[in-house]
Amino acid sequence: MKIAVLISGGVDSAVVVHKLYSEGHDLHLFYIRIGMDKGEGDCSAEEDIEMCSLIAKKYSLPFEIVSLHEEYWQYVMSYVLQTVKSGLTPHPDMMCNKIIKFGFFEERWGKNFDKTATGHYASVREVDGKLYLATAKDPIKDQTDFLAQISYDQLSHIMFPLGNMDKSEVRDLARQVSLPNALRKDSQGICFLGKIDYSDFIARHLGEKKGPVIEIETGKKIGSHRGYWFYTIGQRKGLGLSGGPWFVVGKNIKDNVIFVSNGYDTRLQYGRIISLAEPNWISGSPFVVSNKSEEQEVSVVISFKTRHSPEFYTGMLVMSNDGNIKIVSDVDVQGIAPGQFAVIYSKDKILCYGSAMIIPNVKKRRHHHYKGKNNLETSNND
């Protein structure tokens, strides 16, 4: 099989190359280069490319560096900045996979191959003749939540050779076959931002604007912040407040106010109703809709995630007769942040149906302690 392999310089994609090469496939290696904004170079990219070149040389494979710099900044980072400026929480890694890795790359290079392989920890399963994105063997490394915005066509052309391996098995295999990056640390941070700090990136593009930090229960000002766009619902670290823990539980975008609540057990950081919009069902809707016109809503038992974590929540995915959808969780969910995505799975936590954007609940919370500031955007606490 003729396969395009997206490699990053990390151990995961290197092991993908070894596995597919050992199986006798015809491989062509690709590294997607994304420079920093304002034309700045990325020293980490040079290190990555050097490592990719060593992998290609080890297996005598063709290696190509392709640039999607303009596309990345036009589509992914503009999405991030617009979302943050709107007071919402973006998911750049999810959009990077959808638009860059499996979007523009596929349209220009991947289409010339039978499959495109990556080092993601995920799987593809066939159920009743239809392909589904499925979770990986390693629950801690599983990355299906980063892939839940892709389309069925994109899924149909992707291979995830690490889906049946634990991270420890990947490391062991890399050492056994003497891969040059066998001991290289995993990369951290946002897709393609390299070593740039996220807060520094936001400050560079949106600047800073001081505003008050208000304790929501009392209306008392207890500090100041750099600008609402630096903070997200459920955030605890980086607030600079004493006597914590303090959690961000709401934002007044119009007046640049951050609302916080004290203590791990504050009920204001939890909720069970999660309103959703713009669902992306990769392999079709999980709902089984009845033909009965009098039926007001349909529902299905699901597992779900609202952040990258090995833990799943369980609950019901509900669609009203007007098409609006929401999750009713079986337990309280912490830090439900509008703008982020809820990733929807089958109740057995195997199939990933897709994802939908979290939006504020219809019910608005009026805050009477902070005079006149009643247009408070909160998490989906119920």
C-alpha positions, 0 to 999 in steps of 0.5 A: 500500500502507498502511504503518506506518513505525517511525522513530527520528529517525535517517537510516536510518528517514528514508530509508525514509520517502523511498523509500516515499513516492516509490513512492507508498505511503500512510504513517503514521509512528510513534515508540515512546517508552520512558522511563527507569526510575523515571519519569526523562525521556530528553533524547535522546528529545526530540531524536529526536521533534523530528527525526521531526516534521521528517520528517513535516512534510517529506512531510506525513505523519501522525505518532504517538508511541506509548508502550510504556514499561510493556511494555518494562520489564516484559518486556525490561529484567526479562529483562536484569536476571534474565539478568545476575543469573544470571551470563549475558550478555543480548541486549536488542536482540534481545528488544526487536525481538521483544517491543516493535517487532514484538510489542506494536507490531504487536498494537496498531497495526501490524496495521491496516496492510498492512506495517510498515517499519523502517530495519533493514539486512536483507532478506526473500526468498522461497524455494520459496513460503516467506519467509526473513529474509535478510542485507543488501547491506551486510555491515558494517551487516547487522542480521539477528543482531538480528532472529533471534528474531522469528517467521514471522508477524512476518517476514511483516508486515515490510518492510526497504527498506534491505536493498539499500543500502549505508550510504554510499548511504543517506547520499548519498540523504539529502543529495540529498533534503535530509533534516534528519538527513542528517548526524546520527550513528548512535545507539549502545548498547542499544535504548532505553537512550538515553544511559545507560551500561550499567554504570551501569544494572546498578549502579543495579539490582543494586548492587555486590559486591566479589569476587576476580579469580583467574588461572585457571592459578595460582589467584593473586588478582590483583585485585578486581571490582565483582560478577560481573554486570558481566562476561562471558566473553571480556571484555577491557576494564574489568578494571583489571588491569596487565600485560595483556591479560587476558580473562575466561574463567570465573565462579564465581557462588556465590562471586562469583569472576571467573577471568581468563587472560593473553595474546591467545593463551590457549586458554581464551578459545576453543572449537569446541563451542557447546551451544545451547538454545531454538532459534527457527527463523523459517521452519522447522527447517534440519534434514532429518531421516531416517526411519531410526530407527537414526540417532543424529544429524542435521547441516547445514552452516551459517554462524553468528555469536555476536556482532554482527560482519560476519564469519561462522564456518562449521561444522556444526549438529548435533542428537542423537537426544534433540533437543539441538543444538550447533554444531561450528565449523570454527575456534576461536571467541573468547569464547563467552558463555552467555546470548548467542545463536548466530545460524544462517545458510545456508552461503552466508551469505544466509538467516538460519534463526534463533537459539538461546541459548548454554548451558554445555557439559555438561562442567564444568571443575574448578579445583584452585588456588582451594580449594573453588571448583570450581563454575566456570561457564566459556565453552563452551571445548572 
